Structure formats: structure tokens, C-alpha cells
């Protein structure tokens, strides 16, 4: 849970940076940036803002996600995505053929028609 919580903070920092960059280019974003996670415990820790004995060792700089999530207007929103629907798994671990096919569909990948050297001759 701790690693996922820290990664949510890093993702929020990156989202805030990108939102500010787009605002400086006169591209205002009205909707909050959606951050997806498969960790229900990290998500619960952000939303409930309760100190637990098992999480008191987490450095205070990683609690930035709580303040951004609770800010008004809301700049970042969090959503749980079940493990079975994680499209990024195709990039991070070996998958069985069925899970691989599902991840390709989730990423909306199609076969790229490329030209080979032999087809140009």
C-alpha cells in the first residue's frame, strides 16, 4: 500500500505540473485529471485522511496527494481500476495469451501496416 500511495503522490505532482503547463499555453482544463489505481487500500488512505498506526512512518511529503485531492476546485480525481482491467500489464510483465489479447483490446492497438525492404523492390 505504501508504494502505491507514494506513486499516487508522484502522479498527482506530474498532473499538476502538466495542468500548469497547459494553462501557461492558454489551454485551460476544467475537469479534474483522472488518476487510476488498482490499490483500494491506497485509495482509501487518500480519501479518508485518517492516521493509522501502520502508516505513521510514511514521510509527510508523500501526503501531498491528500491535499490535492481535497482541494477546491478539484484538480485531481482518483478512480479504482480492478486488477483484471489493468491495460499497463502488457508493458510491465509477461502475460498469458488471453490476458495479452485483452490488454491489446484495452489499449486499442491494431496491426500497423508497415512496408518492408523486400516489398519495395
C-alpha positions in Angstrom: 0.0 0.0 0.0 2.8 2.4 0.8 4.4 2.1 -2.6 1.1 2.7 -4.3 0.4 5.7 -2.1 3.7 7.2 -2.9 3.1 6.6 -6.6 -0.3 8.4 -6.4 1.5 11.4 -4.9 4.1 11.3 -7.8 1.3 11.0 -10.3 -0.6 14.0 -8.8 2.6 16.1 -8.9 3.0 15.3 -12.6 -0.7 16.0 -13.3 -0.5 19.4 -11.6 2.7 20.3 -13.5 1.1 19.3 -16.8 -2.1 21.3 -15.9 0.0 24.4 -15.2 2.0 23.9 -18.4 -1.2 23.7 -20.4 -2.6 26.8 -18.6 0.5 28.7 -19.5 -0.2 27.9 -23.1 -3.8 29.2 -22.7 -5.3 25.8 -22.7 -7.5 25.7 -19.6 -8.7 22.4 -18.4 -11.9 22.5 -16.4 -12.3 18.8 -15.5 -10.1 17.2 -12.9 -7.3 15.0 -14.1 -8.2 11.3 -13.5 -5.6 9.1 -11.9 -6.3 5.4 -12.0 -5.1 2.9 -9.4 -5.6 -0.7 -8.6 -4.8 -0.3 -4.9 -8.0 0.0 -2.9 -6.1 0.5 0.4 -4.0 3.4 -1.0 -7.2 5.0 -2.4 -8.9 4.6 0.9 -5.9 6.1 2.7 -6.1 9.2 0.5 -9.9 9.6 0.7 -10.4 9.0 4.4 -7.4 11.1 5.6 -7.1 9.1 8.8 -3.8 8.4 10.5 -3.2 4.7 11.2 -0.5 3.2 13.4 0.7 1.1 10.4 1.2 4.2 8.2 2.7 6.7 10.6 6.2 6.0 9.2 5.2 7.4 5.7 7.1 10.7 5.2 4.9 13.8 5.3 6.0 14.8 1.7 4.0 11.9 0.4 0.8 13.2 1.9 0.6 15.8 -0.9 -2.0 13.7 -2.7 -4.4 14.2 0.2 -4.3 18.0 0.0 -4.6 18.0 -3.8 -7.5 15.5 -3.8 -9.3 17.6 -1.2 -8.6 21.0 -2.8 -11.2 23.2 -4.3 -11.6 23.4 -7.3 -10.6 19.7 -7.6 -7.6 19.3 -9.8 -7.1 15.6 -9.4 -9.6 12.8 -9.1 -8.9 9.2 -8.2 -10.6 6.1 -9.5 -10.1 2.4 -8.7 -9.5 0.1 -11.6 -9.6 -3.6 -10.9 -6.5 -5.7 -11.4 -8.2 -7.6 -14.3 -8.7 -4.4 -16.2 -5.1 -3.0 -16.0 -4.0 -2.3 -19.6 -0.5 -1.4 -18.5 0.3 -5.0 -17.5 1.2 -5.7 -21.2 4.2 -3.3 -20.7 5.3 -4.5 -17.3 5.0 -8.3 -17.1 4.7 -11.4 -19.1 1.1 -12.3 -19.8 -0.7 -15.4 -20.9 -2.2 -15.3 -24.4 -5.8 -14.4 -23.2 -4.6 -11.6 -20.9 -2.3 -10.3 -23.6 -5.2 -10.2 -26.1 -7.4 -8.4 -23.5 -4.7 -5.8 -22.9 -4.3 -5.2 -26.6 -8.0 -4.5 -26.8 -7.9 -2.2 -23.8 -5.1 -0.2 -25.4 -7.0 -0.2 -28.7 -3.9 -1.4 -30.6 -4.2 -2.5 -34.2 -1.7 -4.1 -36.6 0.4 -1.4 -38.2 0.7 -1.9 -41.9 4.4 -1.2 -42.5 6.5 -1.5 -45.6 9.4 -3.9 -45.6 12.5 -3.6 -47.7 11.6 -6.7 -49.8 8.1 -5.2 -50.6 9.7 -2.0 -52.1 11.7 -4.0 -54.7 
